[in-house]
């Protein structure tokens, strides 16, 4: 289960809506080994695409150096889908290389049954996708 604060939940959704119609992407870091998302790090979608996201390689290198310096790890890796449901695509699955991370997808597509957006979390390990519950709390 992913437990996330309302403030972080809102920031991820806000970023997804702000970057629409392009996919948004980013990371929420937390203390190494804690599994607790704390620091919101929006990233630039280097692909600037409504159907694909890509972290800029220079930004990604800086991110991992910063995480290392702070004894943090990526707890959540998030991105948005602008025209489809919030479920990992084949490309998303093939690029998922953090087995300990929660992969959050936000759909900004107009989905009648699900409301104005979907916020879902998945574990992706060795190509296997498992959806998990999301618990939104005021504070940890």
C-alpha positions in Angstrom: 0.0 0.0 0.0 1.1 3.5 -0.8 0.6 6.0 2.1 0.9 9.6 0.9 0.1 13.0 2.4 -2.8 15.0 1.0 -0.3 17.8 0.2 1.9 15.5 -1.9 -1.1 13.9 -3.6 -2.3 17.4 -4.5 1.1 18.5 -5.9 1.3 15.4 -8.1 -2.2 16.0 -9.5 -1.5 19.7 -9.9 1.7 19.0 -11.9 -0.2 16.5 -14.1 -2.9 19.0 -14.8 -0.4 21.9 -15.4 1.6 20.0 -18.0 -1.5 18.7 -19.8 -1.7 18.0 -22.8 1.9 16.7 -22.4 2.7 14.0 -19.9 4.1 15.2 -16.6 6.7 13.3 -14.7 8.6 13.4 -11.5 9.8 11.8 -8.3 8.9 11.9 -4.6 11.9 11.1 -2.5 12.1 9.8 1.0 14.7 8.8 3.6 16.6 5.7 2.4 14.9 2.5 3.6 11.9 4.3 5.1 9.4 3.8 2.2 7.9 7.2 3.2 7.4 9.8 0.4 8.5 13.3 1.6 10.2 15.5 -1.0 8.4 16.4 -4.1 10.6 16.7 -7.2 8.8 17.6 -10.4 10.9 16.8 -13.5 10.8 18.1 -17.1 9.4 15.7 -19.6 12.3 15.9 -22.1 10.1 14.3 -24.8 7.5 17.0 -24.4 4.9 14.6 -25.7 1.2 13.8 -24.9 1.9 10.1 -25.3 5.4 9.5 -23.8 7.6 10.8 -21.0 11.3 10.8 -20.7 13.5 12.2 -17.9 16.3 14.4 -19.2 19.5 12.4 -18.8 21.4 15.3 -17.2 18.5 16.1 -14.8 18.3 12.4 -13.9 22.0 12.2 -13.1 21.7 15.4 -11.0 18.7 13.9 -9.2 20.5 10.6 -8.3 23.5 12.5 -7.1 21.3 14.7 -4.9 19.4 11.7 -3.6 22.8 10.1 -2.7 24.0 13.2 -0.9 20.8 13.3 1.1 20.6 9.6 1.9 17.3 9.5 0.0 15.8 7.2 -2.6 12.9 7.5 -5.1 9.9 6.3 -3.1 7.4 7.4 -5.9 8.1 7.7 -9.6 5.1 9.4 -11.2 3.8 10.4 -14.6 0.6 11.2 -16.2 -1.4 9.7 -19.1 -3.3 12.4 -21.0 -5.6 10.3 -23.2 -5.7 6.9 -21.5 -6.5 5.4 -18.1 -3.9 5.5 -15.3 -2.4 2.1 -16.0 1.2 1.3 -17.0 1.8 1.0 -20.8 4.2 -1.6 -22.2 6.8 1.2 -22.5 6.2 2.2 -18.8 6.8 -1.4 -17.8 9.9 -1.8 -19.8 11.4 1.4 -18.3 10.5 0.6 -14.7 13.9 -0.1 -13.1 13.3 0.8 -9.4 11.8 -2.4 -7.9 11.3 -0.7 -4.5 9.4 2.3 -5.9 5.7 3.0 -6.1 4.8 3.9 -9.7 2.0 6.4 -9.6 0.0 7.2 -12.7 -2.4 10.1 -13.0 -4.8 10.2 -15.9 -5.8 13.6 -17.0 -8.1 12.1 -19.7 -11.7 13.0 -19.4 -13.0 9.7 -18.0 -16.7 9.7 -17.4 -16.9 7.0 -14.8 -13.8 7.9 -12.8 -14.2 11.6 -12.5 -11.8 14.3 -13.7 -8.7 12.3 -13.0 -7.5 8.9 -11.8 -4.6 8.5 -9.3 -3.4 4.9 -9.1 -0.3 3.3 -7.7 1.6 0.1 -8.9 4.6 -2.0 -8.1 6.5 -3.0 -11.2 9.1 -5.7 -10.7 10.6 -7.8 -13.5 7.9 -6.7 -15.9 5.1 -7.8 -13.5 2.5 -5.1 -12.6 0.7 -5.2 -9.3 -1.8 -2.5 -8.4 -1.8 -1.3 -4.8 -4.2 0.7 -2.6 -3.5 4.3 -2.0 -4.1 5.8 1.5 -4.1 9.6 1.6 -3.4 11.0 5.1 -3.1 14.5 6.5 0.4 13.8 8.0 2.7 10.9 8.8 
